[in-house]
Amino acid sequence: MQNNFNELPDQARMSEPLLYQTNSSSCKEIYAGSYGMSPPFTGVDKPSEHSIKTQISIKITFMVQNTNVLTKNYQHILAFLYAVKEINENDQILPNVTLGVQIYESYFNAIWTYHATMKLLTMNRKCIPNYKCGIQNKLLSIIGGLYSETSLLMANILGIYKVPQLTYSSAPVMNDKKKIVSFYQMVPSEAHQYKGILQLLLHFKWSWVGVLAKDDENGESFTQTVLAMFSPKGICFSFIERIKPIFFSSFFDDLNGLARIYSICMNSSANAVVVYETFILHLRWLLFLPEIDWVAMESKGKVWITTAHVELTALLYQRNWDIQPLHGSLSFSIHSNEVFGFQHFLQSRHPLKAKEDHFIRDFWEQSFSCLFPNPSVGQEAEESCTGAEKLESLPGAFFEINMIGHAYSIYNAVYAVAYALHAMQARQSKHRAMLNGRILNLQDHQTWQLHRFLKTLSFNNSAGDEVTFEQNGELIAGFDIMNWVTFPNQTFHRVKVGRLDPQAPPAEAFTINGDLIVWHSWFNQALPLSVCTESCHPGNFKRKQEGKPFCCCDCIPCPQGEISNHKDMGDCLKCPDDQYPNKDKDVCISKKISFLSYGEPLGIGLAILALFFSLFTASVLGTFMKHHNTPIVKANNRSLTYTLLISLLLCFLCTVLFIGPPGKMVCLLRQTAFGIIFSVAVSCVLAKTITVVLAFMATKPGSRVRKWVGKRLPTSIVLPCSLVQAIICTVWLAISPPFPDADMHSEPEEITLECNERSTSMFYFVLGYMGLLAIVSLTAAYLARMLPDSFNEAKLITFSMLVFCSVWLSFVPTYQSNKGKYVVAVEIFSILASSAGLLGCIFFPKCYIIVLRPELNKREQLQKKHCKT
């Protein structure tokens, strides 16, 4: 093995191919290139000496900046070397072929990336594109690079030559993906990750999130995608900030930019923050600002949600930076299983024994902060490396023992190339007869021929995972959801808490065990809330706040008759008509059946009152009939008096129709009976008034009115007036008869059984006609009040009609303002009060004379009064 850095400047040197010689005289070299990330030095282990395979050199080019060395990525090199070692020791894969390694570096510089890519294509010290000089070593594939920007630069050249490129970075943003047909991703499509993040947010009900994205085309694509995907699912964004890299040339300005983002992030009530960037180094800078007093606000606990291409890494100067702010973070990681033997392979690495590994000494010095003695100097360093240091003692940000993430993708990429070459070799054996027995070497195949084998590739790696590609060159695989648990000694542990499997049925594609998650201490191990508005409890609904994102809402109590039985409901639900909300408005309760019954105090009181007045009316009627021939009974038409008393008795008794559950017949009779009977009573009062007036006028000499005075006069008044009301009621029953109904809405907690009048206008028409009769009676009685007392009931009728009209005038607004069974109670009370007014005002003075002052109930007393008058 040898290194050669003479062709390039010191700041960007690239190693020449490391080729291994074998005893086989037919040895030919075929190059498969790979790009990745490593420190700026080169080395590789030598294949085992017992190998009898033809040698193939697989190039690896790791791209880093020569000033910021990420020692953790040395694991990527070791994962690659371990895969090569396994393949070379496995006679079932590529028999008679030995794989070797070559490493290049780009220093994150487009010029050196293109230069390195061209070196891979020319296979010579001199970079002469499209010319074949010297020994022909064809490049069959490239593995790399770690970052999408590097991969895209390489693809611009490799796509021209149709060289298969297997990248383990996130997919670069390409304006026209059809131009690059040789691109294979060792990571699943990022679209699956976006769906996984969405499912994660929905699972924990985090509807108010922040986004930190790198300031490049990939970050812009990510931002636009999540905006379009998350918003329809009810997730809105507290902030979306673009993180710019930190350069020494603009160090203070860049820190001020980070300080602004820090202030926005920490002042936000969003506890879930999605991080999309190539380096987590920028996020670590963001969280380090309070330590250097660049910001006054202390760091608050956040749930950082990272995508698969983000790993917890640290630069040398970040070695002692606290990683506790990252505690409890959730990360999507490419699904991986334990590769048996890899940890033993790592532990067997020793800086003093692995002479062929030119990476390990520098890695060792940087990771353990020590120096190996330099014999040329002749003195030892203050802190010398002994080689006894343990890799497992390093902080996780510097080195990890387990093969996960990018290292696992590199491991699969090497196997993918090997299996594709193996399939190509197997196909050659099947077609040997077509080539006249001549065996083609792998060098005899064209580069583009490997594509057909990669596209149809499907195998299980040593960890048991299936590796296969979709038609668009993306790996078909899932993601593990990892919880980062950090410790004060700068170590951290990844805990698998969930799984995202795009190939599984929709119901099983996303699984997570929240009980396994360790949250940041800021949240006291409780599930963090990340909502713009705290949950609206049942009984309330959410209303959007004006001028704020749609998930920022106010909690408004449900209106009358509606409930919300879950948290954060966008609207309340109306209870069924037979139910009503409880006090908290979160449950609907069945309404009680209500009607004016004899089993409640109001119904009993009204029934007793009706019975009392009925008995009193009957007793008055009996008293009048007993004293049938007394002057006071005979004075104002006994038949008319008896008719009035009987109609008043029926008025009191008709109130019974209003108490109890309404039936069909009851509803037909209730208002019509009341209207007709009352019309008869008022007609009798009117007839009495007219009789008094005509009788007085008939006593005058020569009066023509005398012929109208007689027994037929009251009948001619009562019958027509009553008949008109009867006709009105008949028309009502014929056109729109009342019927039993249930009033669901008048009382919020009750269903009132009632008689539906159906035609309210007809009901008020009945009342109006009855009122017209009463007004006419009142007017006539008032005009006749000054007639001689011996013949005059006008004063009594005037008072009775005043009571009657007052009761029914107050009935109308009272009837309209009450609800439920109280409407019926108001009508019953009005019937009783008006009937009692007629009974008391007209008949009480007469009963007083008949019962208590019988000496006044004589004809002489009446004549005496008349003479005085």
MITOR-705796 format. One line per 2 residues: their letters; for each residue x, y, z of C-alpha. Coordinates in pm, whole numbers. Layout:
<recs>
A	X:Y:Z  ...
</recs>
This chain:
<recs>
MQ	0:0:0  118:350:-73
NN	-3:709:-49  56:981:-302
FN	-46:1345:-243  194:1512:-486
EL	-53:1607:-755  -279:1843:-555
PD	-216:2138:-327  -166:2066:39
QA	-507:2201:134  -691:1949:-89
RM	-476:1644:-159  -628:1319:-278
SE	-479:974:-244  -400:763:-544
PL	-545:414:-585  -425:154:-338
LY	-385:-169:-536  -298:-508:-401
QT	-83:-759:-592  -168:-1127:-602
NS	4:-1431:-734  -253:-1470:-1008
SS	-109:-1387:-1344  -454:-1307:-1476
CK	-516:-1038:-1216  -712:-740:-1347
EI	-834:-436:-1154  -1191:-309:-1169
YA	-1274:6:-977  -1599:78:-797
GS	-1588:421:-639  -1754:544:-321
YG	-1788:892:-177  -1836:956:191
MS	-1696:1162:476  -1372:1117:669
PP	-1074:1300:814  -827:1430:553
FT	-605:1125:547  -620:787:378
GV	-571:426:474  -711:80:435
DK	-661:-271:562  -499:-525:336
PS	-711:-821:225  -632:-1151:390
EH	-337:-1331:236  -521:-1660:196
SI	-770:-1500:-41  -761:-1648:-390
KT	-996:-1391:-541  -922:-1168:-834
QI	-870:-818:-697  -1118:-535:-739
SI	-1049:-194:-585  -1356:-6:-460
KI	-1280:364:-428  -1415:567:-135
TF	-1401:945:-130  -1502:1109:199
MV	-1565:1483:180  -1489:1716:474
QN	-1357:2063:537  -993:2047:628
TN	-1051:2266:934  -1352:2095:1095
VL	-1285:1726:1140  -1578:1512:1247
TK	-1409:1218:1417  -1739:1038:1453
NY	-1746:974:1080  -1444:748:1111
QH	-1709:489:1194  -1835:527:836
IL	-1495:421:706  -1483:127:945
AF	-1834:18:842  -1718:24:481
LY	-1401:-170:558  -1590:-425:762
AV	-1833:-486:473  -1536:-532:235
KE	-1375:-768:486  -1692:-979:516
IN	-1735:-1001:139  -1371:-1099:81
EN	-1401:-1374:342  -1727:-1506:195
DQ	-1673:-1749:-94  -2044:-1735:-179
IL	-2016:-1376:-305  -1790:-1286:-598
PN	-1584:-1604:-604  -1226:-1550:-727
VT	-1260:-1172:-685  -1106:-963:-408
LG	-1235:-615:-321  -999:-330:-239
VQ	-1048:30:-132  -962:378:-255
IY	-1046:705:-75  -1080:1060:-205
ES	-1166:1388:-39  -1341:1707:-159
YF	-1310:1952:133  -1667:2069:56
NA	-1532:2240:-251  -1700:2202:-589
IW	-1369:2222:-777  -1208:1939:-582
TY	-1529:1734:-593  -1533:1753:-971
HA	-1158:1685:-980  -1192:1378:-760
TM	-1480:1249:-971  -1277:1288:-1290
KL	-982:1107:-1126  -1214:816:-1058
LT	-1319:811:-1422  -970:833:-1575
MN	-796:583:-1345  -465:752:-1411
RK	-232:1004:-1254  -324:1245:-1531
CI	-684:1351:-1552  -763:1325:-1924
PN	-1139:1280:-1975  -1267:1046:-2248
YK	-919:905:-2319  -805:550:-2243
CG	-439:540:-2155  -235:255:-2012
IQ	-399:-22:-1817  -777:-8:-1854
NK	-945:-15:-1514  -1314:55:-1562
LL	-1512:234:-1292  -1831:34:-1230
SI	-1995:221:-940  -1957:499:-684
IG	-2073:498:-320  -2129:848:-180
GL	-2147:1112:-69  -2264:1193:276
YS	-2421:1526:185  -2672:1593:-88
ET	-2471:1887:-225  -2167:1664:-278
SL	-2378:1388:-431  -2534:1627:-678
LM	-2197:1763:-790  -2072:1409:-849
AN	-2393:1308:-1026  -2351:1592:-1277
IL	-2045:1410:-1414  -2125:1047:-1334
GI	-2465:1076:-1502  -2294:1155:-1831
YK	-2104:828:-1818  -2399:638:-1666
VP	-2188:527:-1372  -2412:392:-1093
QL	-2393:619:-789  -2511:487:-454
TY	-2560:772:-209  -2645:745:157
SS	-2738:1112:200  -3074:1279:162
AP	-3190:1319:-195  -3059:1640:-355
VM	-3304:1883:-509  -3282:1829:-885
ND	-3467:2040:-1139  -3492:1749:-1378
KK	-3445:1407:-1220  -3463:1241:-1562
KI	-3120:1380:-1645  -2963:1171:-1368
VS	-3065:814:-1430  -2772:653:-1247
FY	-2871:771:-900  -2945:516:-623
QM	-3040:620:-270  -2943:399:21
VP	-3209:579:225  -3587:562:174
SE	-3771:853:20  -3789:1161:238
AH	-4161:1177:164  -4204:880:399
QY	-4023:1072:672  -4255:1369:629
KG	-4555:1141:668  -4392:987:973
IL	-4332:1327:1133  -4694:1415:1062
QL	-4812:1091:1224  -4588:1161:1523
LL	-4732:1510:1570  -5088:1383:1534
HF	-5022:1097:1777  -4910:1331:2053
KW	-5163:1599:1948  -4890:1855:1884
SW	-5071:2104:1662  -4845:2404:1728
VG	-4489:2341:1608  -4177:2525:1506
VL	-3949:2448:1213  -3574:2502:1184
AK	-3449:2425:833  -3112:2475:670
DD	-3085:2766:435  -3052:2591:99
EN	-3264:2435:-172  -3326:2118:31
GE	-3440:2326:327  -3671:2529:106
SF	-3817:2211:-45  -3869:2066:302
TQ	-4044:2381:424  -4280:2399:129
TV	-4362:2028:158  -4449:2029:528
LA	-4654:2347:492  -4869:2183:226
MF	-4887:1848:408  -4934:1951:772
SP	-5182:2238:744  -5476:2029:613
KG	-5429:1798:912  -5478:2079:1163
IC	-5112:2154:1235  -4989:2510:1212
FS	-4653:2671:1266  -4543:2902:1542
FI	-4230:2990:1346  -4031:2875:1042
ER	-3669:2983:1055  -3383:2915:816
IK	-3047:2833:977  -2741:2964:797
PI	-2393:2811:836  -2144:2985:1063
FF	-1833:3117:892  -1530:3264:1060
SS	-1537:3555:816  -1883:3659:945
FF	-1874:3492:1284  -2039:3768:1491
DD	-2308:3841:1235  -2391:3472:1212
LN	-2414:3445:1591  -2646:3744:1601
GL	-2864:3569:1344  -2870:3259:1562
AR	-2951:3473:1867  -3258:3608:1688
IY	-3372:3254:1605  -3299:3149:1964
SI	-3521:3427:2099  -3806:3332:1864
CM	-3774:2964:1951  -3759:3006:2328
NS	-4035:3268:2342  -4265:3045:2143
SA	-4520:2829:2321  -4449:2554:2068
NA	-4265:2277:2254  -4221:2056:1947
VV	-3963:2180:1696  -3885:1997:1371
VY	-3518:2028:1276  -3408:1976:917
ET	-3038:2036:856  -2727:1854:744
FI	-2530:1932:1057  -2671:1923:1407
LH	-2371:2144:1478  -2580:2452:1403
LR	-2848:2345:1649  -2577:2288:1908
WL	-2448:2639:1844  -2802:2767:1893
LF	-2834:2594:2230  -2483:2698:2334
LP	-2556:3072:2312  -2667:3103:2680
EI	-2338:2941:2791  -2134:3220:2634
DW	-2380:3489:2753  -2468:3580:2395
VA	-2835:3572:2493  -2992:3658:2827
ME	-3278:3409:2814  -3213:3064:2956
SK	-3283:2761:2745  -3625:2603:2781
GK	-3705:2240:2726  -3809:2154:2372
VW	-3880:1830:2190  -3640:1841:1896
IT	-3764:1621:1610  -3488:1542:1359
TA	-3484:1365:1025  -3281:1057:936
HV	-2977:1233:792  -2915:1424:1119
EL	-2676:1257:1363  -2553:1376:1699
TA	-2201:1488:1610  -1949:1733:1753
LL	-1646:1921:1630  -1329:1914:1837
YQ	-1396:2252:1997  -1748:2133:2089
RN	-1613:1841:2287  -1713:1980:2627
WD	-2036:2146:2519  -2337:2034:2718
IQ	-2569:1802:2531  -2838:1805:2799
PL	-3060:2047:2600  -3097:1765:2344
HG	-3226:1526:2611  -3559:1372:2513
SL	-3526:1450:2142  -3700:1226:1888
SF	-3516:1123:1575  -3608:930:1263
SI	-3330:689:1179  -3291:446:889
HS	-3401:108:1010  -3105:-101:1119
NE	-3028:-424:1297  -2722:-527:1490
VF	-2441:-643:1263  -2275:-926:1451
GF	-1902:-900:1468  -1885:-526:1399
QH	-1824:-428:1762  -1548:-688:1789
FL	-1402:-547:1468  -1400:-198:1620
QS	-1250:-313:1946  -974:-490:1759
RH	-858:-163:1602  -534:-54:1761
PL	-335:252:1655  -1:74:1701
KA	-96:-246:1520  -309:-133:1223
KE	-17:3:1024  -211:-1:698
DH	-484:220:850  -361:576:802
FI	-678:715:959  -659:560:1300
RD	-363:749:1451  -506:1092:1372
FW	-852:978:1479  -706:846:1803
EQ	-524:1168:1881  -825:1385:1811
SF	-1074:1167:1997  -868:1104:2311
SC	-685:1443:2311  -344:1286:2314
LF	-36:1261:2088  169:966:1976
PN	544:1003:2033  732:1127:1726
PS	1072:954:1702  1199:1214:1455
VG	1151:1485:1717  1307:1282:1993
QE	1069:1392:2271  739:1276:2409
AE	422:1484:2434  280:1586:2768
ES	-23:1361:2710  92:1062:2511
CT	-143:811:2354  -84:464:2498
GA	-316:272:2264  -491:130:2568
EK	-772:383:2539  -1115:231:2477
LE	-1338:340:2190  -1647:261:2397
SL	-1541:528:2648  -1577:807:2392
PG	-1881:1034:2404  -2151:937:2159
AF	-2109:1267:1975  -1752:1162:1887
FE	-1788:791:1821  -2051:517:1847
IN	-1992:144:1881  -2320:37:1719
MI	-2359:49:1342  -2663:267:1278
GH	-2769:550:1052  -2523:641:776
AY	-2278:366:870  -2550:103:821
SI	-2636:255:481  -2269:240:376
YN	-2254:-122:486  -2560:-202:271
AV	-2422:-2:-22  -2102:-211:-35
YA	-2307:-529:-30  -2539:-391:-300
VA	-2244:-331:-533  -2099:-673:-452
YA	-2427:-854:-516  -2482:-663:-841
LH	-2132:-760:-958  -2200:-1115:-847
AM	-2523:-1123:-1053  -2332:-985:-1351
QA	-2069:-1255:-1311  -2334:-1527:-1278
RQ	-2506:-1412:-1594  -2174:-1434:-1780
SK	-2139:-1799:-1677  -2483:-1881:-1816
HR	-2399:-1731:-2154  -2049:-1884:-2181
AM	-2161:-2103:-2471  -2265:-1799:-2669
LN	-1911:-1663:-2632  -1751:-1982:-2771
GR	-1635:-2086:-2426  -1448:-1762:-2362
IL	-1494:-1626:-2009  -1540:-1252:-1994
NL	-1371:-1068:-1711  -1576:-808:-1524
QD	-1355:-551:-1692  -1504:-651:-2025
HQ	-1848:-520:-1927  -1969:-168:-1987
TW	-2050:61:-1693  -2416:101:-1783
QL	-2468:-277:-1777  -2457:-278:-1396
HR	-2781:-76:-1379  -3004:-365:-1476
FL	-2864:-571:-1190  -2895:-290:-935
KT	-3254:-214:-1034  -3359:-576:-987
LS	-3140:-627:-683  -3287:-798:-378
FN	-3090:-965:-100  -3075:-1003:276
NS	-2771:-861:451  -2595:-1032:738
AG	-2824:-852:987  -3130:-1008:823
DE	-3268:-692:656  -3385:-705:295
VT	-3218:-460:58  -3398:-372:-263
FE	-3467:-61:-470  -3780:95:-612
QN	-3801:179:-981  -3682:532:-910
GE	-3370:404:-734  -3482:466:-374
LI	-3424:203:-109  -3735:20:5
AG	-3706:33:381  -3857:189:690
FD	-3744:414:971  -3689:363:1340
IM	-3804:633:1579  -3530:692:1834
NW	-3539:875:2166  -3214:1049:2262
VT	-3132:1005:2629  -2833:1217:2730
FP	-2622:1204:3044  -2414:1468:3225
NQ	-2088:1294:3128  -2153:1386:2761
TF	-2264:1038:2667  -2602:955:2521
HR	-2811:653:2445  -3058:590:2165
VK	-3378:412:2264  -3597:271:1990
VG	-3951:381:2073  -4132:337:1744
RL	-4130:226:1383  -4233:369:1049
DP	-4289:105:783  -4424:251:455
QA	-4478:-100:314  -4707:-206:600
PP	-5087:-165:591  -5193:192:673
AE	-5312:98:1021  -4975:-57:1105
AF	-4742:176:915  -4679:396:1220
TI	-4627:252:1569  -4489:420:1878
NG	-4469:335:2248  -4498:658:2442
DL	-4422:481:2772  -4064:421:2659
IV	-3995:786:2581  -3787:987:2827
WH	-3884:1354:2805  -3676:1658:2887
SW	-3662:1738:3259  -3835:2068:3182
FN	-4158:1872:3138  -4123:1668:3461
QA	-4151:1346:3264  -4505:1434:3158
LP	-4613:1434:2795  -4525:1781:2662
LS	-4802:1996:2526  -4743:2181:2203
VC	-5060:2368:2121  -5132:2732:2054
TE	-5440:2712:2275  -5470:2475:2566
SC	-5733:2209:2531  -6090:2326:2534
HP	-6262:2104:2787  -6593:1934:2712
GN	-6871:2185:2730  -6677:2435:2518
FK	-6586:2468:2154  -6292:2629:1976
RK	-6325:2955:1787  -6038:3087:1577
QE	-5860:3395:1706  -5861:3678:1459
GK	-5523:3757:1305  -5357:3436:1428
PF	-5296:3091:1272  -5596:2868:1244
CC	-5501:2648:1540  -5498:2945:1780
CD	-5847:2948:1925  -6057:3075:2212
CI	-6265:2838:2422  -6632:2940:2402
PC	-6906:2776:2614  -7158:2584:2412
PQ	-7486:2768:2346  -7812:2664:2504
GE	-7925:2317:2400  -7584:2205:2270
IS	-7294:2005:2412  -6936:1910:2335
NH	-6842:1571:2471  -6475:1571:2366
KD	-6182:1804:2404  -6098:2059:2136
MG	-6419:2022:1940  -6458:2270:1657
DC	-6831:2303:1714  -7093:2195:1962
LK	-7345:1920:1898  -7714:1982:1934
CP	-7891:1745:2171  -8181:1543:2029
DD	-8521:1697:2085  -8598:1453:2365
QY	-8275:1533:2551  -8111:1837:2709
PN	-7754:1928:2815  -7639:1875:3172
KD	-7494:2158:3380  -7144:2113:3233
KD	-7283:2082:2878  -7086:1767:2806
VC	-7366:1505:2819  -7721:1496:2690
IS	-7982:1386:2947  -8327:1255:2864
KK	-8601:1511:2926  -8879:1447:3176
IS	-9236:1417:3056  -9432:1713:3188
FL	-9800:1812:3189  -10033:1976:3436
SY	-10139:1678:3645  -10337:1609:3956
GE	-10021:1475:4118  -9845:1810:4158
PL	-9930:2103:4386  -10026:2341:4105
GI	-10265:2092:3948  -10415:1996:4284
GL	-10457:2362:4383  -10634:2455:4061
AI	-10853:2144:4074  -10959:2219:4433
LA	-11026:2581:4341  -11239:2471:4043
LF	-11428:2224:4262  -11486:2487:4529
FS	-11630:2740:4285  -11836:2469:4120
LF	-11991:2375:4455  -12039:2739:4542
TA	-12213:2802:4210  -12431:2496:4263
SV	-12524:2620:4610  -12613:2963:4470
LG	-12824:2793:4205  -12991:2584:4474
TF	-13056:2889:4689  -13215:3072:4398
MK	-13429:2773:4311  -13535:2734:4673
HH	-13642:3098:4685  -13783:3077:4338
NT	-14085:3299:4407  -13915:3569:4612
PI	-13911:3920:4464  -13534:3942:4437
VK	-13519:3622:4229  -13815:3723:4013
AN	-13685:4080:3966  -13451:4013:3669
NR	-13580:3717:3474  -13543:3392:3666
SL	-13480:3181:3354  -13194:3406:3248
TY	-13049:3391:3600  -13064:3011:3605
TL	-12904:2995:3259  -12623:3224:3373
LI	-12564:3017:3688  -12560:2691:3494
SL	-12317:2833:3237  -12089:2958:3519
LL	-12103:2611:3676  -11999:2459:3344
CF	-11722:2718:3312  -11578:2605:3645
LC	-11613:2240:3550  -11458:2280:3202
TV	-11124:2354:3366  -11107:1981:3439
LF	-11040:1930:3067  -10716:2128:3103
IG	-10571:1909:3382  -10415:1570:3307
PP	-10250:1422:2996  -10415:1558:2684
GK	-10597:1312:2464  -10746:1349:2121
MV	-11104:1406:2242  -10991:1635:2522
CL	-10799:1852:2275  -11106:1880:2052
LR	-11333:1983:2339  -11102:2191:2554
QT	-11102:2531:2383  -11433:2494:2199
AF	-11625:2404:2515  -11462:2689:2702
GI	-11541:2937:2422  -11905:2837:2375
IF	-11988:2815:2748  -11828:3148:2822
SV	-12009:3304:2528  -12338:3177:2675
AV	-12249:3328:3013  -12150:3665:2868
SC	-12459:3659:2643  -12672:3607:2954
VL	-12510:3906:3120  -12568:4112:2806
AK	-12930:3997:2798  -12974:4094:3161
TI	-12837:4440:3093  -13058:4496:2790
TV	-13359:4364:2980  -13305:4616:3260
VL	-13270:4901:3013  -13579:4803:2814
AF	-13782:4744:3130  -13706:5091:3257
MA	-13790:5245:2923  -14116:5049:2906
TK	-14246:5212:3229  -14262:5549:3063
PG	-14610:5645:2936  -14663:5585:2568
SR	-14337:5394:2526  -14318:5171:2220
VR	-14049:4959:2383  -14308:4780:2593
KW	-14382:4541:2311  -14019:4421:2316
VG	-14024:4342:2684  -14117:3981:2744
KR	-13989:3629:2805  -13869:3594:2449
LP	-13630:3890:2468  -13347:3714:2660
TS	-13376:3411:2438  -13344:3623:2126
IV	-13022:3770:2265  -12856:3461:2419
LP	-12918:3218:2139  -12786:3425:1845
CS	-12480:3543:2038  -12398:3191:2151
LV	-12470:3051:1806  -12208:3278:1646
QA	-11943:3143:1882  -12058:2789:1814
II	-12020:2850:1440  -11669:2987:1490
CT	-11571:2680:1692  -11724:2446:1435
VW	-11527:2609:1156  -11214:2576:1369
LA	-11272:2205:1425  -11348:2149:1061
IS	-11052:2337:915  -10767:2276:1161
PP	-10873:2089:1471  -10643:2084:1775
FP	-10450:1763:1841  -10229:1614:2117
DA	-9866:1716:2078  -9534:1716:2264
DM	-9360:2050:2308  -8987:1969:2304
HS	-8852:2323:2308  -9045:2546:2546
EP	-8883:2398:2857  -8512:2305:2823
EE	-8534:2007:3057  -8888:1889:2994
IT	-9112:1754:2722  -9450:1916:2772
LE	-9754:1719:2663  -10008:1968:2534
CN	-10287:2030:2294  -10159:2192:1979
ER	-10415:2452:1880  -10280:2426:1527
ST	-10456:2748:1425  -10357:3018:1676
SM	-10559:3276:1483  -10880:3077:1539
FY	-10807:3057:1912  -10761:3431:1936
FV	-11066:3480:1718  -11270:3287:1979
LG	-11125:3503:2253  -11184:3817:2048
YM	-11552:3743:1995  -11595:3668:2364
GL	-11422:3997:2444  -11652:4181:2202
LA	-11956:4050:2390  -11799:4151:2720
IV	-11724:4505:2601  -12080:4549:2473
SL	-12216:4424:2806  -11983:4651:3000
TA	-12084:4953:2791  -12455:4885:2827
AY	-12428:4819:3199  -12229:5133:3255
LA	-12489:5346:3076  -12769:5185:3278
RM	-12604:5209:3615  -12817:5510:3729
LP	-13157:5344:3671  -13383:5281:3976
DS	-13238:5020:4214  -13554:4816:4238
FN	-13520:4710:3878  -13146:4758:3825
EA	-12861:4501:3817  -12652:4735:3602
KL	-12414:4835:3879  -12346:4471:3967
IT	-12302:4380:3602  -12067:4676:3553
FS	-11838:4559:3831  -11854:4197:3710
ML	-11765:4290:3352  -11482:4513:3471
VF	-11338:4210:3651  -11404:3988:3349
CS	-11238:4224:3101  -10941:4290:3331
VW	-10876:3918:3369  -10881:3842:2998
LS	-10686:4151:2898  -10407:4041:3134
FV	-10444:3684:3008  -10309:3756:2661
PT	-9956:3880:2757  -9934:3629:3040
YQ	-10031:3347:2808  -9768:3455:2556
SN	-9487:3488:2811  -9528:3151:2981
KG	-9412:2812:2857  -9499:2452:2906
KY	-9761:2351:3155  -9775:2702:3298
VV	-9955:2817:2984  -10236:2577:3071
AV	-10229:2693:3434  -10265:3056:3323
EI	-10572:2973:3114  -10730:2773:3396
FS	-10669:3057:3639  -10816:3308:3394
IL	-11129:3093:3351  -11171:3057:3726
AS	-11100:3423:3801  -11335:3563:3536
SA	-11608:3315:3624  -11567:3390:3993
GL	-11584:3763:3914  -11918:3718:3742
LG	-12049:3493:4017  -11936:3714:4302
CI	-12024:4056:4166  -12370:3962:4040
FF	-12494:3699:4285  -12315:3763:4614
PK	-12529:4074:4705  -12847:3884:4620
CY	-12743:3578:4819  -12665:3805:5110
II	-13022:3940:5108  -13180:3601:5051
VL	-12988:3419:5322  -12894:3681:5580
RP	-13151:3962:5527  -13470:3788:5428
EL	-13670:4081:5562  -13544:4286:5269
NK	-13657:4024:5018  -14015:4164:5008
RE	-14215:4349:4752  -14282:4635:4995
QL	-13910:4691:5037  -13864:4710:4662
QK	-14154:4955:4622  -14026:5161:4914
KH	-13689:5194:4744  -13861:5284:4423
CK	-14061:5562:4588  -13750:5708:4744
T	-13586:5706:4409
</recs>
